[in-house]
Amino acid sequence: MKVLANDGISNSGKVSLEEAGFEVITTTVAQEQLINYINEHNIDVILVRSATKVRKDLIDACPSIKIIGRGGVGMDNIDVEYARGKGLHVINTPAASSESVAELVFAHLFGGVRFLHDANRNMPLDGDTQFNTLKKNYAKGRELRGKTLGIIGFGRIGREVAKIALGVGMKVIASDKFADKATIKVDFYNGQFINVEIETQPMKDLLQHSDFITLHVPAQKEYVIDEKQFKQMKDGVGIINAARGGVINEVALIKALDSGKVAFAGLDTFDNEPTPAVQVLMNPKVSLTPHIGAATNEAQDRIGTELASQIISILKTEKV
């Protein structure tokens, strides 16, 4: 059986599939050529990340496909219900990248409170001639310790963020439509740990009391953060989006940044990917990464291994 890992797969995942008798193809096929390629090579399993889309037209046109796999959490690039309605298995790896995304959130937070995103733009240009001016510009940093972090969406990733926040010494407030509370286990050296129970709070309380806000919600039809929500926030708040483009109104965000309502933003996901708005990319108060939340060696290794395990299990069961 043939597996097309169109957006790549870790070596450990590839090896696991090959040892189980699968042929793994890692050629990256352009979206417009994908249907022809799948049919010409009689592909049984297609694996994607966020770049490749698996829509109704592909599902209908490629009868050989038995499994669609998404390396990561969100599956908004796949017509999931339609595929399942046609009898296909649709799988993902919701737990594999949680730690990596959570660490990226704090990379943006630490960078934002100490202006690293802007300093790294300006030091190469003016560091040799304007050193003291730049030093003065970036002299009013803040500590994260003792501040309140609001986590919107308290699933796997949100809870990993909470774990790091507690370790840093932050206060945590969370809001989630589907979770009332969660127990966060913070591990220490030599087997020691503490459990902290966090009860979720109404969104309006989170917006009013948070010094920093991070979003961990799926893509949805309406903005989670729009002009109304910005108005409810503290002045000088920092906001991070490593979830999905479209959960923050970027026009309202730029307005809030320019007015000083929002001190800085860290964005890993954007509207109109892969062509984010120039106004967002050029704003000096925005820390930018190109949708790399899950892009660590460790996460990709876990993703590949978990996908391989699910594929092998599904197809072995079907053979039986």
N, C-alpha and C positions, 0 to 999 in steps of 0.2 A: 504494500500500500504506500501511497505517496503523500508526503506532507510538504506543502509550500509555506515556508516561513517568510512571508513577503517583506516584513519589516525586521527580519533577523530573529535569531534565537541564541541563547547562551550555549557555549560548547557543552556544558554538562547536560542541558536539555537535549541537544542534538545527539550526543552519545547515548543517552538513555533510550531515545526513540530508535536509533540505529541498532542497538543491542536487542531491541524488541522486534526487529525485523522490518522497520519502516525505512523507506528511502526519503531522506530529508533534503529538500531543495531550498537553498538560501538566496537564490537569484531574486533581485528586486525588480518586479515587473511593474511598469507604468500602469496607472489606474485604467486608462483607456484600452490597454492591451490585455488586461487581466482575464477577461472572459475567454478570449481566444486561447490564451496560454493554458488556463485550467482545463479547457476541453481538449486541447491538443495533447496534453500530457496526462490526462485522466487523473487529476488531483482528487484525493479523498478528503484531505484536511487542509484548510487554509488558516494560518496563524497570522494575526496582525497586531500592531500596537495602535497608535493614534493616527498614523499617516494614511493607511489604506482603508478604504470604505467598502463595506459589504452591504449593498442595498438590494432591494427587491429585484432589480433587473439582473444582477449577477446571480442571485439565488435561483431565479427562474431559468436562467440561461445555462446553468452549470449543474446538471443532474448527478454528476459523479460526487459532488461534495456531500460528506456525511457529518463533518464537524467543522464549526467555525470557532476559533479560539482567539481570545483577546488577552494579550500579555499586559495586564494591568487591571485597574478597577472599572472605570467608566466604559460603557459600551454604546455611547451615543453615535459612534461611527458604524454601528451594525444595526440592521433592522431585526432586532432580537425576536420580537413576538411573531413577526411574519415568518422568520426562519424556523422557529419552533413549531409554528402552525403547519409548516410543510414537512415536519418530521425530522428536522436537523437538530443536532445537539449544538448548543451554544454555551461555551464555557469561558471563564475568566479566572483571574488570580487575585482576589480582593485583598488578601492578607500580605502578599509577597513584598509589596513596595511601601508599606505603611511607614516603616522606620525611615526610609530614605526621603520620603516626602516631608515627614516631620522635621528632619534635620535641615532640609532646605528652607523650611519656614523660619527656622532660627538663624540660618545664614543670612536671610533677608532682614530679620529683626535686629541681629547684632550689627549688621552693616548699616541699617537705617538709623539706629540711635547714635552711631558714631560717624555718620556721613561718608562711609567708605565708598558707596556707589558713586558719589560726586567727587570725592577726593581722588579716586582712581581714574576719573576722567580728566581732572585738571592738573594733577601733579606732573604727568608727562609733558603737558603743554607749558605750564608756568612755574613748576616747582623750582627751577634753577634761578628764576628772576623774581618771583613773587612769593617766596617761601613764607615769610612772616605774615603776609596778607592772608595766605591760605590757612596758616596756623590759626589766625584770629577767626577766620570764617568757620572753621570746624571746631572751635573751642568750647561750644556749648552742648556737648554730648550728654546723653542720659544713661543711667543704669537700668537694666531690666529687673534686677532684684528688687523685690518689694512692690513692683507694679502689678496691675491687674490685666491678665490676658483673657479676652473674650473669644471663645471658640464656638463658631456657628457650624453645627453639624458634629455630633458627638459619636460618630462611628469609629471604625478601626483607626483611621488616620488621626481624627480628632483626639482620640484617647492617647495615641502615641505623642502627639503634641503636648497634651496635658502632662504626660510623664516627664518630658524634658523640662517643661515650665516649672513643675514642682521641684525638680532637681536644681534648677537655676535659682529657686527661691521666689518665684512669682506666685501671686494669688490667681486662682483659676475660676472663671465663671463660664458655664457652657449653656448652650441653648440647642434643642433638638425637638422636632415635631414628633419623633417616634420613640425617644428614649427618655425615661424619667430620671434615671441615675446610672452611674457606673462606678465600679471599684477600680481604681488605678493602682497598680503595683509598681513601686519604684524599687529597683534592685540596686544593691550596693555590693562592695567587695566581700568575699568570703561567705557568700550565701545569705547575708543580711538583707532585709527588705522592710519596707513599710507599705501598708495599704491605706489609701486615701479614698473615701467615698465622696463623690461629687454628684449632687443633685442638679439636674438641669433647671434653668430659670427662664422666664418669659423673655422674648427677644428684646422688648423695650428696656428691661432692666440691664441686659447685657450691653446694649448700645449706650446707655447712660453712664455705666460704671467702669467700662473698660478703658484702659490706657492704650491698649493695642488690641486689634481684632484680626482674627484669621478665619478664613472660610474653608469648610470641608464638606461641601454639598454637591450633589450631582447636577448636571445641566438641567435647566428647567425653562419653562415658557416665559416667566416673568423674572425681573431682576430681584435678587435677594437684598441687595444694597442699591438704593436709588436716592434721589434728592431728599425724600422724607426721612430716610434712615440716617443720612449724613447730618441732617439738622439735629437729630437726637443724640449724636455722639458728643463726647468731650472735645473741647478745642485742643488741637495739637495731637490728636490721635494718630497712631500708625496703623496701616491696614495691609494685610497680606492676602493675596489670592493665588494659591497653588492648587486650586480645585479644577474649575472649568471656566473657559471664556464665556461671558454672557451672564454670569451671576452678579457682576458689578456693572452698573451703568458707567461706562468709561468717560462719557461726556460730563456726567455729574461728578465723577472722581477728579477730573482735571480742574473743574470749577472749584471743588473743595480744596484741592492742593494749592491752587493759585490764590485762594482767599486766606489760606493758613488754617482753615478748619482741620484739614488733614496735614500732618507734618511731613509724612512720607508714605509711599506705598511700595510694596514689593510684589511684583507680578511675574508669575511663571506661566500663566495662561492668559489668553487675550481673545477679544472679539476678532473675527475675520482672520484667524490663523490659516495659513502661515504668512499673512501680510498685515500685521498689526498697524494700527493708526500711527502716523508719524507724530501726531501731537502727544501720544503716549510715550513713544520711543525717545523723543527729544526732551521730555520734561525732566529738569534736573533733580526733581524730588522723587523720581521713580527709580527703584532698583529693579533691574531687568534680567530675566533668564528665559531661554527659549524652550519652555515646556520640558524641563529636564528633571521634574520631581522624582521620577522613578529611575533615572539614568545613573545608577551606581552599579559597580561591578557586582556587589553583593545582592542587590535587588534583582538584577537581570539574571543572575545565577538561580535565585529562588524561583523567579517567574518561569524560566525555561524548564527547570526540574518539575515544578508543579503542573505546568501544561502537559509535559510528557507523561506524568503519572496519570492525569485525568484521561488523556487520549488512550493510553494503553488499557486502562480500566474499562472505558466505554466500549472499545472495539473487541476486547476479550469477552465481555459480557454478551455482546451481540452475536459473536461467533458461537457461544454456548447456546 
